[in-house]
């Protein structure tokens, strides 16, 4: 009960910290914005930790989600560093990439717990990931946000999009599977915390990508607010999903989802 209350307080405190961060963040980073971002990002880690304690959920899913949250915190601190050195930018992006990988591993662990005979990747997952990545890159190239001959940007963006889209596809596969087979009584909560969390994370990163690729057009206060708000809400939801993704009866004989 105590840990549940602490989890709720941390979520509310994070929501309250976001406007304070945005207040000092615009038009550029400063010591106060760094302080508020550190607080806000630390709070979503605590949401995950307290959710784990309150629910008694010690599954691999919970552990990997918390590791992903920690890498999100590290990425936030590096990307918002007051130093403008490229090493902080690259390290921050790599930290976020690691976070996405741990989220994907967490969801895959949850899938294998309930459906141990299912494949790591189904054909429709490859199809969905490929379509989203190709359509996104074509859009960015046709809109001239990136140039066709800018190979480093294209390769880096393609790689990041693959992991970002994989997280969204895996989340959808997991929750839809739980809904179809009725293996979880908290399906509505899973749709909100897991799928919506993944969608908001995807949306936030795409928004940040547009800002970085075309600052003249997309570097606006409204876009920054949208980017930050969707990001922090996504992290709160993913941390809270630990309440609802538990170890359930194993259904090894079910068809693959």
GUTIVO-98079 format. One line per 5 residues: number of its first residue (from 1); their letters; for each residue y, x, z of N, C-alpha, C, O, CB. Coordinates in steps of 0.02 Angstrom, whole numbers. Glycine has a CB too. Layout:
! GUTIVO-98079
NUM> A> Y,X,Z,Y,X,Z,Y,X,Z,Y,X,Z,Y,X,Z ~ ...
END
This chain:
! GUTIVO-98079
1> XXXXX> -61,42,0,0,0,0,63,43,0,110,30,-37,1,-47,61 ~ 63,95,42,121,139,47,133,175,-19,190,179,-42,112,190,104 ~ 79,201,-48,87,237,-112,110,191,-168,148,211,-212,20,271,-131 ~ 87,128,-165,109,80,-216,184,67,-210,219,63,-261,71,15,-209 ~ 208,60,-149,280,50,-138,319,111,-161,372,104,-192,294,35,-63
6> XXXXX> 294,171,-145,328,232,-166,330,238,-242,380,261,-270,292,294,-136 ~ 277,217,-275,275,218,-348,329,172,-376,365,190,-423,205,196,-374 ~ 334,112,-347,384,64,-370,455,90,-358,499,82,-400,375,-3,-334 ~ 466,121,-300,532,149,-283,551,205,-332,608,209,-354,533,176,-211 ~ 502,248,-348,515,303,-395,533,276,-465,578,303,-498,454,349,-400
11> XXXXX> 498,223,-486,513,193,-551,584,164,-553,621,174,-601,462,137,-568 ~ 602,129,-499,670,101,-495,723,157,-491,775,152,-523,677,56,-433 ~ 708,209,-453,755,265,-447,765,300,-514,820,322,-530,730,316,-394 ~ 711,305,-552,717,336,-618,761,295,-665,803,321,-701,648,346,-650 ~ 750,229,-663,791,185,-704,865,191,-685,909,188,-728,768,111,-697
16> XXXXX> 878,199,-620,947,207,-596,976,274,-615,1036,281,-625,950,198,-520 ~ 933,325,-620,957,393,-636,974,401,-710,1014,444,-728,904,444,-616 ~ 944,360,-753,955,367,-825,1029,358,-844,1055,399,-881,913,316,-863 ~ 1063,305,-820,1135,297,-837,1177,355,-811,1225,375,-844,1162,232,-809 ~ 1159,383,-754,1196,439,-727,1188,501,-771,1236,538,-783,1174,454,-655
21> XXXXX> 1127,511,-794,1115,566,-840,1155,558,-904,1187,604,-928,1040,572,-856 ~ 1152,497,-932,1188,484,-995,1263,490,-986,1299,511,-1032,1171,414,-1021 ~ 1288,473,-928,1359,478,-914,1384,550,-921,1438,562,-949,1375,452,-844 ~ 1346,597,-896,1367,667,-897,1342,704,-959,1367,758,-976,1342,703,-835 ~ 1293,675,-993,1264,707,-1052,1310,704,-1113,1311,751,-1153,1197,675,-1069
26> XXXXX> 1348,651,-1119,1392,643,-1178,1461,671,-1164,1489,656,-1112,1397,568,-1198 ~ 1489,712,-1209,1464,730,-1276,1418,790,-1278,1392,807,-1331,1522,743,-1321 ~ 1406,824,-1221,1362,882,-1222,1333,895,-1153,1357,868,-1103,1399,944,-1246 ~ 1283,937,-1150,1249,951,-1087,1293,991,-1039,1336,1029,-1061,1184,989,-1099 ~ 1283,982,-976,1321,1017,-924,1277,1022,-862,1221,998,-862,1389,981,-909
31> XXXXX> 1303,1053,-809,1263,1062,-749,1243,995,-718,1187,987,-693,1301,1104,-698 ~ 1289,947,-719,1275,882,-689,1223,843,-730,1180,810,-701,1338,841,-682 ~ 1227,849,-796,1177,814,-837,1109,846,-827,1058,811,-826,1198,817,-912 ~ 1107,913,-819,1044,947,-807,1014,925,-740,953,916,-734,1054,1024,-807 ~ 1057,916,-690,1034,895,-624,1003,826,-627,949,814,-599,1092,897,-573
36> XXXXX> 1038,779,-660,1014,710,-664,951,705,-707,907,664,-693,1069,664,-692 ~ 947,746,-759,887,744,-801,827,772,-762,771,746,-767,897,784,-866 ~ 839,825,-723,785,852,-682,759,799,-633,699,792,-623,810,914,-643 ~ 805,763,-603,786,710,-556,747,655,-591,693,635,-568,848,680,-522 ~ 774,630,-647,741,575,-684,671,595,-707,624,555,-701,784,555,-744
41> XXXXX> 664,656,-732,599,678,-758,550,692,-702,490,681,-709,608,741,-801 ~ 574,717,-645,530,727,-587,503,660,-562,446,656,-538,567,764,-531 ~ 543,609,-567,523,543,-542,466,513,-582,423,479,-553,582,496,-542 ~ 464,524,-648,408,494,-685,342,531,-670,288,502,-675,422,495,-762 ~ 347,594,-651,287,629,-628,263,598,-562,203,586,-553,300,706,-618
46> XXXXX> 310,584,-518,292,552,-454,264,482,-463,220,461,-426,353,549,-408 ~ 289,446,-514,261,379,-529,186,386,-543,145,347,-518,298,347,-590 ~ 169,436,-584,98,446,-600,57,467,-540,2,442,-530,92,499,-654 ~ 84,513,-500,48,537,-441,37,480,-391,-18,471,-365,87,595,-407 ~ 89,442,-377,83,387,-329,39,331,-355,4,298,-317,152,359,-311
51> XXXXX> 40,320,-421,-5,269,-451,-77,290,-442,-121,249,-428,11,260,-527 ~ -90,355,-449,-158,381,-439,-180,372,-367,-237,353,-353,-161,455,-459 ~ -135,387,-320,-150,381,-249,-159,308,-229,-206,291,-193,-95,413,-207 ~ -115,264,-253,-118,194,-234,-180,159,-261,-209,116,-227,-56,158,-259 ~ -201,177,-321,-258,144,-353,-324,177,-335,-378,148,-347,-249,143,-428
56> XXXXX> -321,238,-308,-383,275,-295,-417,296,-359,-477,308,-360,-430,234,-253 ~ -378,300,-412,-405,316,-479,-407,392,-488,-356,423,-503,-363,283,-535 ~ -466,421,-480,-474,493,-489,-511,510,-554,-543,562,-559,-511,523,-431 ~ -507,464,-602,-541,474,-666,-506,528,-707,-449,545,-694,-544,409,-705 ~ -542,556,-757,-510,605,-802,-448,577,-834,-399,613,-846,-559,628,-856
61> XXXXX> -448,511,-849,-389,481,-879,-328,492,-836,-276,516,-860,-400,405,-890 ~ -333,477,-772,-276,483,-726,-253,556,-721,-193,569,-722,-295,458,-656 ~ -301,601,-717,-283,672,-710,-248,699,-772,-199,736,-766,-346,714,-696 ~ -273,682,-830,-242,707,-892,-174,674,-905,-129,706,-932,-288,694,-952 ~ -166,611,-885,-101,579,-891,-50,616,-849,6,628,-871,-106,504,-871
66> XXXXX> -68,633,-787,-22,668,-743,-5,738,-771,52,760,-767,-52,675,-672 ~ -54,772,-800,-40,837,-831,9,827,-889,55,868,-898,-106,870,-856 ~ -1,774,-928,45,759,-983,116,746,-958,164,768,-988,21,700,-1022 ~ 122,710,-902,187,696,-872,221,761,-849,281,770,-858,179,648,-812 ~ 181,807,-821,209,871,-798,235,911,-857,289,941,-852,155,911,-760
71> XXXXX> 199,912,-912,223,947,-971,285,913,-1000,328,946,-1029,168,950,-1025 ~ 290,847,-992,351,812,-1012,410,836,-971,464,847,-998,343,736,-1004 ~ 400,844,-906,453,870,-862,473,941,-883,533,956,-887,429,871,-789 ~ 424,983,-896,439,1052,-918,478,1051,-983,527,1087,-991,373,1093,-926 ~ 456,1009,-1031,490,1004,-1095,562,981,-1087,607,1006,-1121,453,957,-1141
76> XXXXX> 573,933,-1042,641,909,-1030,686,964,-1004,743,971,-1026,640,851,-981 ~ 661,1003,-956,702,1056,-926,717,1111,-978,773,1138,-978,665,1087,-866 ~ 669,1126,-1020,680,1179,-1070,728,1156,-1125,774,1193,-1144,613,1199,-1102 ~ 719,1094,-1150,762,1069,-1203,833,1057,-1179,881,1060,-1218,733,1006,-1232 ~ 840,1042,-1115,907,1028,-1088,937,1089,-1053,987,1084,-1018,905,969,-1040
81> XXXXX> 906,1147,-1063,931,1208,-1032,1003,1220,-1055,1021,1208,-1113,887,1268,-1050 ~ 1044,1245,-1010,1114,1260,-1027,1119,1318,-1075,1170,1326,-1108,1154,1275,-963 ~ 1067,1357,-1080,1065,1411,-1129,1049,1383,-1198,1007,1338,-1204,1013,1466,-1109 ~ 1081,1408,-1250,1071,1384,-1317,1021,1427,-1356,1016,1421,-1417,1137,1382,-1354 ~ 985,1470,-1321,938,1515,-1355,881,1476,-1386,857,1426,-1359,911,1567,-1305
86> XXXXX> 859,1499,-1446,807,1465,-1483,742,1463,-1445,702,1417,-1453,796,1499,-1550 ~ 729,1513,-1402,666,1515,-1365,658,1454,-1321,601,1431,-1311,663,1579,-1323 ~ 712,1427,-1293,708,1368,-1251,691,1306,-1293,652,1264,-1272,775,1356,-1214 ~ 720,1302,-1352,706,1246,-1397,633,1246,-1418,599,1195,-1414,751,1249,-1460 ~ 609,1304,-1441,539,1309,-1463,491,1296,-1406,442,1260,-1414,526,1379,-1493
91> XXXXX> 505,1325,-1348,462,1315,-1289,461,1242,-1267,409,1216,-1247,485,1359,-1231 ~ 519,1209,-1271,523,1139,-1253,482,1095,-1299,447,1050,-1276,595,1116,-1254 ~ 487,1108,-1364,448,1070,-1413,374,1080,-1402,334,1033,-1406,468,1090,-1485 ~ 354,1143,-1388,283,1158,-1376,258,1123,-1312,201,1101,-1309,273,1234,-1370 ~ 302,1119,-1262,283,1084,-1200,272,1010,-1213,224,981,-1188,338,1093,-1146
96> XXXXX> 315,980,-1254,306,909,-1271,242,899,-1313,206,850,-1305,367,883,-1310 ~ 230,947,-1358,169,944,-1398,107,946,-1353,59,909,-1363,167,1001,-1449 ~ 109,991,-1304,53,995,-1256,45,930,-1218,-10,907,-1206,64,1053,-1206 ~ 102,899,-1199,100,835,-1165,65,782,-1207,25,744,-1181,169,812,-1147 ~ 82,779,-1272,50,731,-1317,-25,743,-1321,-64,696,-1321,81,735,-1386
101> XXXXX> -44,807,-1323,-115,823,-1327,-152,798,-1265,-206,770,-1270,-125,899,-1335 ~ -122,808,-1206,-154,786,-1145,-157,709,-1141,-205,682,-1114,-116,813,-1084 ~ -107,675,-1168,-109,602,-1171,-166,579,-1216,-203,532,-1199,-42,573,-1196 ~ -174,612,-1273,-228,594,-1319,-296,606,-1286,-341,565,-1291,-223,635,-1384 ~ -303,663,-1252,-365,679,-1217,-379,627,-1163,-437,606,-1154,-362,750,-1185
106> XXXXX> -327,607,-1127,-335,556,-1074,-363,491,-1103,-410,463,-1076,-268,543,-1039 ~ -333,468,-1157,-355,405,-1188,-425,411,-1215,-466,365,-1209,-306,384,-1243 ~ -440,469,-1246,-507,479,-1273,-559,481,-1217,-615,457,-1226,-510,544,-1313 ~ -541,509,-1160,-586,510,-1103,-601,439,-1079,-657,422,-1061,-556,552,-1045 ~ -549,397,-1080,-558,327,-1060,-603,291,-1109,-645,250,-1089,-490,291,-1055
111> XXXXX> -595,306,-1173,-639,274,-1224,-711,295,-1214,-756,253,-1216,-615,293,-1295 ~ -723,360,-1203,-791,386,-1196,-823,362,-1131,-885,356,-1127,-791,461,-1198 ~ -783,348,-1080,-810,323,-1016,-841,254,-1026,-896,240,-1001,-756,320,-962 ~ -807,212,-1063,-831,144,-1074,-880,140,-1133,-928,102,-1132,-772,97,-1087 ~ -867,181,-1184,-909,180,-1245,-933,251,-1260,-908,282,-1307,-869,151,-1306
116> XXXXX> -982,276,-1223,-1004,346,-1231,-1034,362,-1299,-1036,421,-1318,-1054,362,-1178 ~ -1057,312,-1335,-1087,324,-1401,-1037,322,-1458,-1055,333,-1516,-1142,274,-1414 ~ -975,307,-1442,-924,302,-1496,-904,371,-1520,-906,420,-1482,-863,263,-1471 ~ -884,375,-1583,-861,439,-1612,-793,458,-1584,-755,415,-1562,-859,434,-1689 ~ -779,522,-1585,-713,546,-1562,-659,517,-1607,-607,494,-1583,-710,623,-1561
121> XXXXX> -671,518,-1672,-624,489,-1721,-663,444,-1769,-714,465,-1797,-585,543,-1760 ~ -639,384,-1778,-668,338,-1827,-628,345,-1892,-572,370,-1893,-667,265,-1802 ~ -658,322,-1947,-627,330,-2012,-559,296,-2016,-512,321,-2047,-672,302,-2066 ~ -553,238,-1983,-490,201,-1986,-434,236,-1947,-375,226,-1960,-499,130,-1960 ~ -454,278,-1898,-403,317,-1862,-374,370,-1908,-313,379,-1910,-433,349,-1799
126> XXXXX> -417,406,-1944,-393,456,-1992,-348,423,-2044,-296,450,-2062,-453,491,-2026 ~ -369,364,-2067,-329,328,-2118,-260,310,-2090,-210,321,-2124,-366,265,-2141 ~ -259,282,-2030,-195,261,-2000,-149,320,-1988,-89,317,-2003,-208,224,-1935 ~ -177,374,-1961,-136,434,-1947,-109,463,-2012,-50,481,-2016,-178,488,-1911 ~ -152,468,-2063,-130,495,-2127,-75,454,-2159,-26,481,-2185,-188,501,-2175
131> XXXXX> -83,387,-2158,-33,343,-2188,35,349,-2154,86,354,-2187,-58,272,-2186 ~ 34,349,-2088,97,352,-2050,133,419,-2064,193,419,-2075,84,344,-1975 ~ 96,474,-2063,125,540,-2073,153,546,-2144,210,568,-2153,73,595,-2061 ~ 114,526,-2194,136,531,-2264,197,487,-2278,245,509,-2309,79,513,-2312 ~ 194,425,-2254,251,379,-2265,314,405,-2230,368,401,-2258,233,308,-2239
136> XXXXX> 306,431,-2170,364,457,-2132,395,516,-2168,456,520,-2174,343,477,-2061 ~ 354,563,-2192,379,622,-2226,412,603,-2293,465,630,-2310,323,672,-2238 ~ 380,557,-2329,410,535,-2393,478,503,-2382,524,514,-2420,363,485,-2429 ~ 483,463,-2329,547,430,-2313,601,483,-2298,657,478,-2324,538,383,-2253 ~ 584,532,-2257,632,583,-2238,654,625,-2298,712,644,-2303,602,629,-2185
141> XXXXX> 606,639,-2344,623,678,-2403,665,637,-2452,715,662,-2478,558,703,-2438 ~ 644,575,-2465,681,533,-2512,752,517,-2487,798,512,-2527,643,468,-2523 ~ 760,511,-2422,826,499,-2393,866,563,-2385,923,562,-2362,819,465,-2326 ~ 834,619,-2406,866,685,-2405,885,709,-2335,934,745,-2325,928,685,-2449 ~ 845,686,-2285,855,712,-2217,826,782,-2211,851,823,-2172,823,665,-2165
146> XXXXX> 774,795,-2250,747,863,-2256,736,879,-2329,726,833,-2370,682,871,-2215 ~ 738,943,-2347,729,964,-2417,656,981,-2430,621,1006,-2386,774,1024,-2433 ~ 635,967,-2491,565,979,-2509,546,1052,-2503,489,1068,-2485,552,956,-2580 ~ 593,1097,-2516,578,1169,-2515,585,1200,-2445,575,1260,-2437,623,1205,-2564 ~ 602,1158,-2395,609,1184,-2327,540,1182,-2294,525,1138,-2253,661,1142,-2286
151> XXXXX> 498,1229,-2313,428,1230,-2293,419,1233,-2217,378,1195,-2190,393,1288,-2325 ~ 455,1277,-2181,444,1280,-2108,457,1213,-2073,419,1193,-2029,490,1333,-2078 ~ 511,1179,-2093,527,1115,-2062,473,1063,-2079,452,1025,-2036,596,1090,-2085 ~ 452,1062,-2142,401,1014,-2164,335,1025,-2127,303,977,-2106,390,1020,-2239 ~ 314,1088,-2120,251,1103,-2087,255,1085,-2013,210,1052,-1986,233,1178,-2095
156> XXXXX> 309,1106,-1980,318,1092,-1909,322,1018,-1895,290,993,-1848,380,1126,-1883 ~ 360,982,-1935,368,910,-1926,303,873,-1939,286,826,-1904,423,884,-1972 ~ 267,896,-1990,202,864,-2007,153,871,-1949,119,823,-1930,173,895,-2071 ~ 150,931,-1921,105,943,-1865,122,901,-1805,78,872,-1773,107,1016,-1845 ~ 187,897,-1789,208,857,-1731,195,783,-1743,174,747,-1697,283,869,-1716
161> XXXXX> 207,761,-1804,194,690,-1821,121,673,-1814,104,617,-1794,218,675,-1891 ~ 77,720,-1831,5,707,-1826,-14,693,-1753,-49,644,-1739,-35,767,-1852 ~ 9,735,-1707,-7,725,-1636,26,662,-1608,-4,626,-1569,14,786,-1596 ~ 88,650,-1629,124,592,-1605,90,527,-1628,82,480,-1589,197,593,-1629 ~ 70,526,-1692,37,467,-1720,-34,459,-1691,-57,403,-1680,34,472,-1796
166> XXXXX> -68,515,-1679,-135,512,-1650,-133,478,-1582,-177,438,-1566,-164,583,-1644 ~ -82,493,-1543,-75,462,-1477,-68,386,-1484,-99,348,-1447,-15,491,-1440 ~ -28,364,-1532,-17,293,-1542,-80,258,-1567,-97,204,-1544,40,282,-1592 ~ -115,290,-1613,-176,261,-1641,-231,258,-1589,-267,208,-1584,-200,302,-1702 ~ -238,312,-1549,-289,313,-1496,-275,258,-1444,-321,225,-1421,-291,381,-1462
171> XXXXX> -212,251,-1425,-193,199,-1377,-212,130,-1403,-238,88,-1366,-118,202,-1360 ~ -198,118,-1467,-214,53,-1497,-289,42,-1499,-312,-13,-1484,-185,49,-1567 ~ -326,94,-1518,-399,87,-1522,-428,71,-1453,-471,28,-1446,-431,151,-1549 ~ -404,105,-1402,-431,95,-1335,-417,25,-1309,-463,-10,-1286,-401,147,-1288 ~ -355,4,-1312,-337,-61,-1282,-366,-119,-1322,-390,-167,-1292,-260,-67,-1278
176> XXXXX> -365,-114,-1388,-394,-168,-1428,-469,-173,-1415,-497,-228,-1414,-381,-155,-1504 ~ -502,-115,-1406,-573,-115,-1389,-587,-149,-1323,-634,-187,-1316,-599,-44,-1388 ~ -544,-135,-1273,-552,-167,-1207,-543,-242,-1213,-576,-281,-1178,-502,-137,-1157 ~ -497,-263,-1256,-483,-334,-1266,-541,-369,-1302,-563,-423,-1282,-418,-344,-1306 ~ -566,-338,-1356,-619,-368,-1396,-683,-375,-1356,-716,-427,-1358,-632,-326,-1458
181> XXXXX> -701,-323,-1318,-765,-324,-1282,-758,-350,-1211,-808,-357,-1176,-794,-254,-1281 ~ -698,-364,-1189,-688,-392,-1123,-709,-346,-1066,-733,-369,-1014,-725,-455,-1117 ~ -701,-280,-1075,-723,-232,-1025,-669,-217,-972,-680,-177,-927,-743,-168,-1058 ~ -612,-249,-978,-559,-238,-929,-522,-304,-917,-501,-337,-964,-509,-182,-953 ~ -515,-322,-854,-481,-385,-838,-405,-379,-841,-370,-429,-834,-502,-408,-769
186> XXXXX> -380,-318,-851,-307,-307,-852,-282,-290,-922,-240,-246,-931,-289,-250,-804 ~ -308,-325,-971,-291,-310,-1041,-216,-317,-1054,-186,-276,-1088,-330,-354,-1088 ~ -186,-370,-1026,-114,-381,-1036,-74,-321,-1009,-27,-298,-1041,-90,-446,-1002 ~ -95,-296,-950,-61,-239,-921,-72,-176,-963,-28,-134,-969,-86,-227,-849 ~ -131,-170,-994,-146,-113,-1038,-102,-115,-1100,-77,-64,-1123,-220,-113,-1057
191> XXXXX> -93,-175,-1128,-49,-181,-1187,21,-158,-1170,54,-124,-1210,-48,-254,-1212 ~ 45,-176,-1111,113,-159,-1091,119,-84,-1074,166,-51,-1097,134,-201,-1031 ~ 73,-58,-1034,80,11,-1010,56,63,-1061,89,114,-1071,42,19,-946 ~ -1,51,-1092,-30,101,-1137,-1,95,-1208,27,143,-1234,-106,94,-1139 ~ -9,36,-1239,14,29,-1309,90,31,-1313,118,67,-1354,-13,-36,-1339
196> XXXXX> 124,-9,-1272,197,-10,-1274,225,59,-1255,274,82,-1284,225,-64,-1228 ~ 193,91,-1206,214,159,-1187,209,206,-1246,254,246,-1258,172,184,-1129 ~ 153,203,-1282,144,247,-1341,194,230,-1396,220,275,-1429,72,240,-1368 ~ 207,165,-1407,255,145,-1458,325,170,-1442,360,196,-1485,255,68,-1466 ~ 345,162,-1379,412,185,-1358,417,261,-1363,470,287,-1382,427,162,-1287
201> XXXXX> 364,296,-1346,364,369,-1351,372,390,-1424,412,434,-1441,299,400,-1322 ~ 334,357,-1468,339,370,-1540,410,357,-1565,438,397,-1601,288,327,-1579 ~ 437,300,-1546,505,281,-1566,557,331,-1542,602,349,-1579,522,211,-1541 ~ 550,352,-1479,597,399,-1450,596,466,-1487,649,494,-1503,582,411,-1376 ~ 536,491,-1501,530,556,-1536,555,552,-1608,586,599,-1633,458,580,-1534
206> XXXXX> 542,496,-1641,567,488,-1709,644,486,-1709,676,516,-1752,539,423,-1741 ~ 672,451,-1660,745,448,-1654,774,517,-1641,825,536,-1671,765,401,-1597 ~ 743,555,-1597,766,624,-1583,761,667,-1645,804,709,-1659,726,655,-1526 ~ 706,657,-1683,698,696,-1745,753,681,-1795,779,727,-1827,631,680,-1776 ~ 772,618,-1802,827,600,-1848,893,631,-1825,932,655,-1866,834,523,-1852
211> XXXXX> 904,631,-1760,965,662,-1733,967,736,-1748,1019,763,-1768,971,650,-1657 ~ 911,770,-1740,908,842,-1751,913,860,-1825,941,911,-1843,844,871,-1722 ~ 886,816,-1869,886,830,-1940,953,813,-1973,972,845,-2022,831,792,-1974 ~ 988,764,-1947,1051,743,-1978,1100,723,-1923,1112,664,-1911,1040,684,-2027 ~ 1129,774,-1890,1174,761,-1834,1237,724,-1855,1263,683,-1817,1193,827,-1801
216> XXXXX> 1262,737,-1915,1324,705,-1938,1316,629,-1941,1364,593,-1928,1344,732,-2006 ~ 1257,606,-1959,1246,534,-1966,1219,502,-1903,1239,446,-1885,1199,522,-2023 ~ 1174,537,-1869,1138,505,-1813,1160,528,-1744,1138,499,-1694,1066,518,-1821 ~ 1202,579,-1739,1224,602,-1673,1278,556,-1647,1337,574,-1647,1249,676,-1677 ~ 1259,497,-1624,1305,449,-1596,1284,433,-1524,1227,445,-1505,1309,385,-1639
221> XXXXX> 1330,407,-1487,1315,391,-1417,1260,338,-1412,1217,341,-1369,1377,367,-1380 ~ 1264,288,-1456,1214,234,-1456,1144,261,-1471,1096,241,-1439,1233,180,-1507 ~ 1139,306,-1520,1074,335,-1536,1046,376,-1479,986,376,-1466,1079,378,-1599 ~ 1091,413,-1444,1069,453,-1387,1044,408,-1330,993,422,-1298,1126,497,-1362 ~ 1080,354,-1318,1059,307,-1266,991,277,-1283,947,273,-1241,1111,250,-1257
226> XXXXX> 983,258,-1346,919,229,-1368,862,279,-1361,808,262,-1337,924,205,-1441 ~ 875,341,-1381,825,395,-1377,803,408,-1305,743,412,-1290,854,459,-1408 ~ 852,414,-1260,837,429,-1190,804,369,-1155,756,378,-1118,901,449,-1153 ~ 830,309,-1167,803,249,-1134,730,237,-1153,688,225,-1110,845,188,-1152 ~ 715,241,-1218,646,230,-1240,599,284,-1213,541,270,-1197,642,227,-1317
231> XXXXX> 623,345,-1209,582,400,-1184,563,390,-1111,504,394,-1093,619,467,-1192 ~ 612,377,-1069,598,371,-998,557,308,-981,515,309,-936,663,370,-958 ~ 570,254,-1016,530,194,-1005,458,207,-1025,411,185,-992,559,133,-1045 ~ 448,244,-1080,381,261,-1103,344,302,-1050,285,289,-1036,384,301,-1169 ~ 377,350,-1020,345,392,-970,327,351,-907,274,360,-878,390,450,-951
236> XXXXX> 372,305,-887,357,262,-830,295,219,-845,251,212,-802,418,216,-814 ~ 292,191,-904,236,148,-923,170,187,-924,119,163,-900,248,115,-991 ~ 171,247,-954,110,287,-957,87,308,-888,27,307,-874,121,348,-1001 ~ 134,326,-845,117,343,-776,88,283,-739,40,289,-701,177,369,-739 ~ 117,224,-751,93,163,-718,26,139,-744,-10,102,-710,144,107,-727
241> XXXXX> 8,160,-805,-56,138,-834,-116,161,-792,-171,134,-799,-63,164,-905 ~ -105,211,-750,-159,236,-706,-185,180,-661,-243,180,-641,-135,295,-664 ~ -141,132,-645,-163,74,-604,-217,33,-639,-259,3,-606,-103,30,-588 ~ -215,32,-705,-256,-16,-741,-313,14,-781,-359,-22,-802,-212,-55,-788 ~ -312,80,-793,-367,113,-830,-413,145,-778,-400,201,-756,-340,166,-881
246> XXXXX> -466,110,-760,-513,134,-710,-580,150,-742,-589,144,-803,-521,81,-654 ~ -627,170,-700,-696,182,-724,-733,115,-723,-745,88,-669,-732,236,-681 ~ -752,91,-781,-787,27,-784,-860,39,-806,-879,94,-823,-753,-20,-833 ~ -897,-14,-803,-968,-10,-823,-974,20,-892,-935,3,-937,-1001,-79,-820 ~ -1023,63,-902,-1033,96,-966,-1070,50,-1014,-1121,21,-997,-1071,162,-957
251> XXXXX> -1043,45,-1073,-1073,2,-1124,-1096,45,-1183,-1066,45,-1236,-1022,-53,-1148 ~ -1149,82,-1172,-1172,129,-1223,-1201,95,-1284,-1204,126,-1337,-1222,176,-1194 ~ -1224,34,-1277,-1257,1,-1332,-1210,-40,-1376,-1231,-69,-1426,-1312,-43,-1306 ~ -1147,-43,-1356,-1100,-81,-1397,-1087,-45,-1462,-1093,16,-1467,-1035,-93,-1359 ~ -1068,-83,-1512,-1050,-53,-1576,-987,-11,-1567,-947,-22,-1521,-1040,-107,-1630
256> XX> -979,35,-1612,-919,77,-1609,-857,36,-1619,-857,-13,-1657,-923,133,-1661 ~ -804,57,-1584,-741,20,-1593,-696,60,-1638,-640,38,-1652,-708,5,-1525
END
